[in-house]
Amino acid sequence: MVVDMQFHDGVPIGVDLPAHVELRIVETDPGFKGDSATNVQKPAKLETGATVNVPLFVGEGDVIKIDTRDRRYIGRSS
């Protein structure tokens, strides 16, 4: 991933992250057939160690898009 960093006298003082990142889900409860019709969400642990809420139909191993500004699920990666 490419990020922009700001330095002052050789010391990093800021980082600009991309608006969206794609991350793999490493741990989440299994979903059930037909769960995609509801707006219910469940926690999912990402490869970075962060946890986000995702729809019930998303499973372990799926790569998803996350909004870095508010750590919100956007959708599955294509």
C-alpha positions as a printed NumPy array, in Angstrom:
array([[  0.   ,   0.   ,   0.   ],
       [  1.27 ,   3.471,  -0.825],
       [  0.795,   6.186,   1.807],
       [  1.871,   9.822,   1.981],
       [  3.958,  10.794,   5.019],
       [  4.859,  14.269,   6.202],
       [  8.208,  14.834,   7.926],
       [  9.679,  17.684,   9.924],
       [ 13.424,  17.575,  10.562],
       [ 13.437,  13.868,   9.697],
       [ 10.661,  13.008,  12.159],
       [  7.329,  11.731,  10.779],
       [  4.483,  14.041,  11.833],
       [  1.578,  12.781,   9.732],
       [  0.308,  10.037,   7.443],
       [ -2.376,  10.252,   4.75 ],
       [ -4.066,   6.9  ,   4.217],
       [ -6.023,   6.026,   1.085],
       [ -9.794,   6.481,   1.428],
       [-10.388,   2.734,   0.988],
       [ -8.338,  -0.397,   1.608],
       [ -8.899,  -4.06 ,   0.782],
       [ -8.325,  -6.488,   3.658],
       [ -8.892, -10.212,   4.239],
       [-11.185, -11.476,   6.988],
       [ -9.328, -13.938,   9.227],
       [-12.033, -14.642,  11.808],
       [-15.824, -14.297,  11.922],
       [-18.882, -16.342,  12.769],
       [-20.419, -18.276,   9.873],
       [-23.445, -16.834,   8.113],
       [-26.545, -18.715,   7.057],
       [-28.276, -19.067,   3.714],
       [-30.754, -16.235,   3.198],
       [-29.017, -13.824,   5.597],
       [-28.226, -11.392,   2.782],
       [-31.79 , -10.009,   2.825],
       [-31.42 ,  -8.487,   6.277],
       [-29.33 ,  -5.554,   7.475],
       [-27.982,  -7.453,  10.501],
       [-24.219,  -7.312,  10.981],
       [-21.596,  -9.311,  12.87 ],
       [-18.022,  -8.559,  13.967],
       [-15.158,  -9.724,  11.76 ],
       [-11.445,  -9.677,  12.567],
       [ -9.232,  -8.484,   9.711],
       [ -5.667,  -9.468,   8.804],
       [ -4.421,  -6.286,  10.493],
       [ -6.041,  -7.257,  13.805],
       [ -8.762,  -4.602,  13.494],
       [-12.398,  -5.589,  13.96 ],
       [-15.24 ,  -4.225,  11.808],
       [-18.941,  -5.038,  11.474],
       [-19.871,  -6.861,   8.274],
       [-23.103,  -8.334,   6.84 ],
       [-23.935, -11.903,   7.887],
       [-23.202, -13.343,   4.421],
       [-19.504, -12.337,   4.532],
       [-17.196, -15.158,   5.648],
       [-13.636, -15.981,   6.638],
       [-11.174, -15.63 ,   3.771],
       [-13.273, -12.998,   1.974],
       [-11.487,  -9.821,   0.915],
       [-13.538,  -6.727,   1.693],
       [-13.283,  -2.976,   1.141],
       [-13.043,  -0.803,   4.256],
       [-13.423,   2.975,   4.509],
       [-10.287,   4.093,   6.395],
       [-11.918,   7.284,   7.656],
       [-14.576,   5.592,   9.785],
       [-13.538,   1.889,   9.651],
       [-16.817,   1.004,   7.92 ],
       [-17.515,  -1.989,   5.644],
       [-18.128,  -0.851,   2.052],
       [-18.411,  -4.122,   0.154],
       [-16.675,  -7.224,  -1.105],
       [-13.6  ,  -6.824,  -3.231],
       [-13.96 ,  -7.944,  -6.828]])
